[in-house]
Every structure is written in C-alpha cells, then in structure tokens.
C-alpha cells in the first residue's frame, strides 16, 4: 500500500487525533456510514447530521472537523480497496503513518475492514457508473411575497424548492431556489413527462 504515508501527511494529523478521541461505538458508526457510501448503498455521508449526532453524544467536533474526519477515513478505505490489502497490512501501514492513532480506533478499522472491505466499489467499478450528483431529497413550499427589491407587485405567490444532492465525492449538499407559480407548473409538468417516459423503459 505504497503512498498511504503521503495520503496521511501533516494535514491529516488533526483528523487522526479527532478520530482517536471518539468512543469506539461512535467511531464504528462513522465507519459504517462511510462503508455504506463506498459500497454504493447510500448516496453519501451527511457530515452536518453526523456532527450533530457526535455533539449529542458529547463529542465536541464542529461540522468542518467532521467533514475532514470522514474524508480521511474514506480515503483510507478507498486506498486499501484499490490495493486489495488485508486488515493486518492496513493496520500496520496506518500505525507506521502516524503515532497519533489510538489502539481502539485501529481495532475498529480492522474489524470494519475485515467485515466489509471486500464489498467496496473500486474505481474500476465506478468507471461504469455516472459521476453526477444524486438527488437525495426534494422539498417544496408555497409562499407569498410581502416585500421585494425586484418584484413589481407584492402578494405574489411563489414556490421554494429545496434539494439535497449527494455529489460524486459523497458529500451531501443542500441547494434551494424560488420559482413563480407558472414556472413551478412547467417544472411539475416536465417531471410528469419524465415519469411517463421512465414507466415505458
């Protein structure tokens, strides 16, 4: 597994420290979520929800630190899958790469890798998949404009669309936009046409 040392350079040391501070059960939960993503069973890892889960459990990690931790573990599992290493080889490489790994964190990684490492979809498999974002959730609500710099007439109804999309790296992103009612009706009509076409396939 040459190159893991470069992968885990000084920029990752803080993430390793944060990982080593997690209780085993919480770190196992984090690894499980990452594994589900790497096995293409979920569209991504929601770092915001994960950070909230960790904070609820008493772990003081902000969203940015949680994102970095998820990124490090994802890279480790992907590199190990690409090189087809055993759990023992992986643990030796990780131990050699940094002295900041806790024994408990390495035990979790060994266990998760033994149980599920062979199920990871590798880069070769992923070449046959689309590399666009995947829609996770779509919400909409109807509102009424009461003040605006750009609206000519107020008290106009509008529709707000909120999308959750998992980008190809697995990060779940939230985007929102507004439409007039006629725009939303056209949008809805296009979705109905799409559904009709998909039923014929």
Secondary structure, DSSP 8 states (H G I E B T S, - for coil): -TTHHHHT-GGGHHHHHHHHHS-HHHHHHHHHHHHHHHTTSSS-B-HHHHHHHHHHTT----HHHHHHHHHHHHHHHHHHHHHT--HHHHHHHHHHH-TT--HHHHHHHHHHHHHHGGG---HHHHTTS--S-EEEEEEEEEEE----SS-SSSS-EEEEEEEEEE-TTSBEEEEEEEEEHHHHHHHHHHHHHHHHHHHH-
